[in-house]
Amino acid sequence: MEMWLVAGAALVMLFFVINMFSLSLKLLWNGICGVILVWLFNLVGGIFGATIPINFVSALVAGFFGVPGVILMLLYRFMS
């Protein structure tokens, strides 16, 4: 009986550890995609004088929200 409790607790802990790593890997992937998206926008926007600085926050906003996030950052840049 005690072995089953230990095995069950180990499986629950393994489940939480796997979920933590998958969340961090998803966040990393979104950040990388965001940096690429902002970089591509800066390539095209540099012709017209509209660029967004590439940093941690802009990468995460672009990674989470995609193109609407880049547009939002661009609007924020022009308003300030």
DOMI-337904 format. One record per atom (N, C-alpha, C, O): chain; x, y, z; residue number from 1. Coordinates in steps of 0.1 Angstrom, whole numbers, plus 5000, padded with zeros to 4 digits. Layout:
mol, c1, c2, c3, seq
A, X, Y, Z, NUM
...
END
This chain:
mol, c1, c2, c3, seq
A, 5008, 4988, 5000, 1
A, 5000, 5000, 5000, 1
A, 5009, 5013, 5000, 1
A, 5006, 5022, 4993, 1
A, 5019, 5012, 5008, 2
A, 5028, 5024, 5009, 2
A, 5035, 5027, 4996, 2
A, 5037, 5038, 4992, 2
A, 5039, 5016, 4989, 3
A, 5045, 5018, 4976, 3
A, 5036, 5025, 4966, 3
A, 5041, 5033, 4958, 3
A, 5023, 5022, 4966, 4
A, 5014, 5028, 4957, 4
A, 5013, 5043, 4960, 4
A, 5011, 5051, 4950, 4
A, 5013, 5047, 4972, 5
A, 5012, 5061, 4976, 5
A, 5024, 5069, 4971, 5
A, 5023, 5080, 4966, 5
A, 5036, 5062, 4973, 6
A, 5048, 5069, 4968, 6
A, 5049, 5070, 4953, 6
A, 5052, 5080, 4948, 6
A, 5044, 5059, 4946, 7
A, 5044, 5059, 4931, 7
A, 5034, 5070, 4927, 7
A, 5037, 5077, 4917, 7
A, 5022, 5071, 4933, 8
A, 5012, 5081, 4929, 8
A, 5018, 5095, 4931, 8
A, 5016, 5104, 4923, 8
A, 5024, 5097, 4943, 9
A, 5030, 5111, 4945, 9
A, 5041, 5114, 4935, 9
A, 5042, 5125, 4931, 9
A, 5049, 5104, 4931, 10
A, 5059, 5106, 4921, 10
A, 5053, 5110, 4908, 10
A, 5059, 5118, 4901, 10
A, 5043, 5103, 4904, 11
A, 5036, 5106, 4891, 11
A, 5030, 5120, 4891, 11
A, 5030, 5127, 4881, 11
A, 5024, 5124, 4903, 12
A, 5019, 5138, 4903, 12
A, 5030, 5148, 4902, 12
A, 5028, 5158, 4895, 12
A, 5041, 5146, 4909, 13
A, 5052, 5155, 4908, 13
A, 5058, 5155, 4894, 13
A, 5061, 5166, 4889, 13
A, 5059, 5144, 4887, 14
A, 5064, 5143, 4874, 14
A, 5054, 5151, 4864, 14
A, 5059, 5158, 4855, 14
A, 5041, 5150, 4866, 15
A, 5032, 5157, 4858, 15
A, 5034, 5172, 4860, 15
A, 5034, 5179, 4850, 15
A, 5036, 5177, 4872, 16
A, 5038, 5192, 4874, 16
A, 5051, 5196, 4868, 16
A, 5052, 5207, 4863, 16
A, 5062, 5188, 4869, 17
A, 5075, 5192, 4864, 17
A, 5074, 5193, 4848, 17
A, 5079, 5202, 4842, 17
A, 5067, 5183, 4842, 18
A, 5066, 5183, 4828, 18
A, 5058, 5195, 4823, 18
A, 5061, 5202, 4813, 18
A, 5047, 5199, 4830, 19
A, 5039, 5210, 4827, 19
A, 5047, 5223, 4828, 19
A, 5045, 5232, 4820, 19
A, 5055, 5224, 4838, 20
A, 5063, 5236, 4840, 20
A, 5073, 5238, 4829, 20
A, 5075, 5249, 4823, 20
A, 5080, 5227, 4824, 21
A, 5089, 5228, 4813, 21
A, 5082, 5231, 4800, 21
A, 5088, 5238, 4792, 21
A, 5070, 5225, 4798, 22
A, 5064, 5228, 4785, 22
A, 5059, 5242, 4785, 22
A, 5059, 5248, 4774, 22
A, 5055, 5248, 4796, 23
A, 5051, 5262, 4796, 23
A, 5063, 5271, 4793, 23
A, 5062, 5280, 4786, 23
A, 5075, 5268, 4799, 24
A, 5087, 5276, 4797, 24
A, 5092, 5274, 4783, 24
A, 5096, 5284, 4777, 24
A, 5091, 5262, 4777, 25
A, 5095, 5260, 4763, 25
A, 5085, 5268, 4753, 25
A, 5090, 5273, 4743, 25
A, 5072, 5268, 4757, 26
A, 5063, 5275, 4748, 26
A, 5066, 5290, 4749, 26
A, 5065, 5297, 4739, 26
A, 5069, 5295, 4761, 27
A, 5072, 5309, 4763, 27
A, 5085, 5313, 4755, 27
A, 5086, 5323, 4748, 27
A, 5095, 5304, 4755, 28
A, 5107, 5306, 4748, 28
A, 5105, 5306, 4733, 28
A, 5110, 5315, 4726, 28
A, 5097, 5297, 4728, 29
A, 5093, 5296, 4714, 29
A, 5086, 5309, 4709, 29
A, 5089, 5314, 4699, 29
A, 5076, 5313, 4717, 30
A, 5069, 5326, 4714, 30
A, 5078, 5338, 4714, 30
A, 5077, 5346, 4705, 30
A, 5088, 5338, 4723, 31
A, 5097, 5349, 4723, 31
A, 5106, 5349, 4710, 31
A, 5109, 5360, 4705, 31
A, 5111, 5337, 4706, 32
A, 5119, 5336, 4694, 32
A, 5111, 5340, 4682, 32
A, 5116, 5348, 4673, 32
A, 5099, 5336, 4681, 33
A, 5090, 5340, 4670, 33
A, 5087, 5355, 4670, 33
A, 5087, 5361, 4659, 33
A, 5086, 5360, 4682, 34
A, 5084, 5375, 4683, 34
A, 5096, 5383, 4678, 34
A, 5094, 5393, 4672, 34
A, 5108, 5378, 4682, 35
A, 5120, 5385, 4677, 35
A, 5121, 5385, 4662, 35
A, 5124, 5395, 4656, 35
A, 5118, 5373, 4656, 36
A, 5118, 5372, 4642, 36
A, 5108, 5381, 4635, 36
A, 5111, 5388, 4625, 36
A, 5096, 5382, 4641, 37
A, 5085, 5390, 4636, 37
A, 5089, 5405, 4636, 37
A, 5087, 5412, 4627, 37
A, 5094, 5409, 4648, 38
A, 5098, 5423, 4649, 38
A, 5110, 5427, 4640, 38
A, 5111, 5437, 4634, 38
A, 5119, 5417, 4639, 39
A, 5131, 5419, 4630, 39
A, 5126, 5421, 4615, 39
A, 5131, 5430, 4608, 39
A, 5117, 5412, 4611, 40
A, 5112, 5413, 4597, 40
A, 5104, 5427, 4595, 40
A, 5105, 5433, 4585, 40
A, 5097, 5431, 4606, 41
A, 5090, 5443, 4605, 41
A, 5100, 5455, 4604, 41
A, 5097, 5464, 4596, 41
A, 5111, 5454, 4611, 42
A, 5121, 5465, 4611, 42
A, 5128, 5465, 4597, 42
A, 5132, 5476, 4593, 42
A, 5129, 5454, 4591, 43
A, 5135, 5454, 4577, 43
A, 5126, 5462, 4567, 43
A, 5131, 5470, 4560, 43
A, 5113, 5459, 4568, 44
A, 5104, 5466, 4559, 44
A, 5101, 5481, 4564, 44
A, 5101, 5490, 4556, 44
A, 5099, 5482, 4577, 45
A, 5096, 5495, 4583, 45
A, 5107, 5505, 4583, 45
A, 5105, 5517, 4583, 45
A, 5120, 5500, 4582, 46
A, 5131, 5509, 4581, 46
A, 5131, 5517, 4569, 46
A, 5137, 5528, 4569, 46
A, 5125, 5512, 4558, 47
A, 5124, 5520, 4546, 47
A, 5116, 5532, 4548, 47
A, 5119, 5543, 4542, 47
A, 5105, 5531, 4556, 48
A, 5096, 5542, 4558, 48
A, 5099, 5549, 4571, 48
A, 5092, 5559, 4574, 48
A, 5109, 5545, 4578, 49
A, 5112, 5552, 4591, 49
A, 5104, 5548, 4603, 49
A, 5104, 5555, 4613, 49
A, 5098, 5536, 4602, 50
A, 5090, 5531, 4614, 50
A, 5097, 5518, 4619, 50
A, 5096, 5508, 4612, 50
A, 5104, 5519, 4630, 51
A, 5110, 5507, 4636, 51
A, 5106, 5505, 4650, 51
A, 5102, 5515, 4657, 51
A, 5107, 5493, 4655, 52
A, 5104, 5490, 4669, 52
A, 5117, 5484, 4675, 52
A, 5123, 5475, 4669, 52
A, 5122, 5489, 4686, 53
A, 5134, 5483, 4692, 53
A, 5131, 5469, 4696, 53
A, 5121, 5465, 4702, 53
A, 5141, 5461, 4694, 54
A, 5140, 5446, 4698, 54
A, 5146, 5445, 4712, 54
A, 5158, 5447, 4714, 54
A, 5137, 5441, 4721, 55
A, 5141, 5438, 4735, 55
A, 5132, 5427, 4740, 55
A, 5124, 5422, 4733, 55
A, 5133, 5424, 4753, 56
A, 5126, 5413, 4759, 56
A, 5111, 5415, 4758, 56
A, 5103, 5406, 4755, 56
A, 5106, 5428, 4762, 57
A, 5092, 5430, 4762, 57
A, 5086, 5430, 4748, 57
A, 5075, 5424, 4746, 57
A, 5093, 5436, 4738, 58
A, 5087, 5437, 4725, 58
A, 5087, 5422, 4719, 58
A, 5078, 5419, 4711, 58
A, 5097, 5414, 4722, 59
A, 5097, 5400, 4717, 59
A, 5085, 5392, 4723, 59
A, 5078, 5385, 4716, 59
A, 5082, 5394, 4736, 60
A, 5071, 5387, 4742, 60
A, 5058, 5392, 4737, 60
A, 5049, 5384, 4735, 60
A, 5056, 5405, 4735, 61
A, 5044, 5410, 4731, 61
A, 5041, 5405, 4716, 61
A, 5030, 5401, 4713, 61
A, 5051, 5406, 4708, 62
A, 5050, 5401, 4694, 62
A, 5047, 5386, 4694, 62
A, 5040, 5381, 4686, 62
A, 5054, 5378, 4703, 63
A, 5052, 5364, 4704, 63
A, 5038, 5360, 4708, 63
A, 5033, 5350, 4703, 63
A, 5033, 5367, 4718, 64
A, 5020, 5364, 4724, 64
A, 5009, 5368, 4714, 64
A, 4999, 5361, 4712, 64
A, 5010, 5380, 4709, 65
A, 4999, 5386, 4702, 65
A, 5001, 5386, 4686, 65
A, 4991, 5389, 4679, 65
A, 5013, 5383, 4682, 66
A, 5015, 5382, 4667, 66
A, 5015, 5396, 4661, 66
A, 5020, 5406, 4666, 66
A, 5009, 5396, 4649, 67
A, 5009, 5408, 4641, 67
A, 5001, 5420, 4648, 67
A, 5005, 5431, 4648, 67
A, 4989, 5417, 4654, 68
A, 4983, 5428, 4662, 68
A, 4992, 5433, 4673, 68
A, 4991, 5445, 4676, 68
A, 5000, 5425, 4679, 69
A, 5009, 5430, 4689, 69
A, 5020, 5440, 4683, 69
A, 5023, 5450, 4689, 69
A, 5025, 5436, 4671, 70
A, 5034, 5445, 4665, 70
A, 5028, 5458, 4661, 70
A, 5034, 5469, 4663, 70
A, 5015, 5458, 4656, 71
A, 5008, 5470, 4653, 71
A, 5006, 5478, 4665, 71
A, 5007, 5491, 4665, 71
A, 5002, 5472, 4676, 72
A, 5000, 5479, 4689, 72
A, 5013, 5486, 4694, 72
A, 5013, 5497, 4698, 72
A, 5024, 5479, 4693, 73
A, 5037, 5485, 4697, 73
A, 5041, 5496, 4687, 73
A, 5046, 5506, 4692, 73
A, 5038, 5495, 4675, 74
A, 5040, 5506, 4665, 74
A, 5032, 5518, 4668, 74
A, 5037, 5530, 4668, 74
A, 5019, 5516, 4671, 75
A, 5010, 5527, 4675, 75
A, 5015, 5534, 4688, 75
A, 5015, 5546, 4689, 75
A, 5020, 5526, 4698, 76
A, 5025, 5531, 4710, 76
A, 5038, 5540, 4708, 76
A, 5040, 5550, 4714, 76
A, 5046, 5535, 4698, 77
A, 5058, 5542, 4695, 77
A, 5055, 5555, 4689, 77
A, 5062, 5565, 4692, 77
A, 5045, 5556, 4680, 78
A, 5042, 5569, 4674, 78
A, 5035, 5578, 4683, 78
A, 5036, 5591, 4681, 78
A, 5028, 5573, 4693, 79
A, 5020, 5582, 4702, 79
A, 5030, 5588, 4713, 79
A, 5027, 5598, 4718, 79
A, 5041, 5581, 4716, 80
A, 5050, 5587, 4726, 80
A, 5061, 5595, 4721, 80
A, 5069, 5600, 4728, 80
END
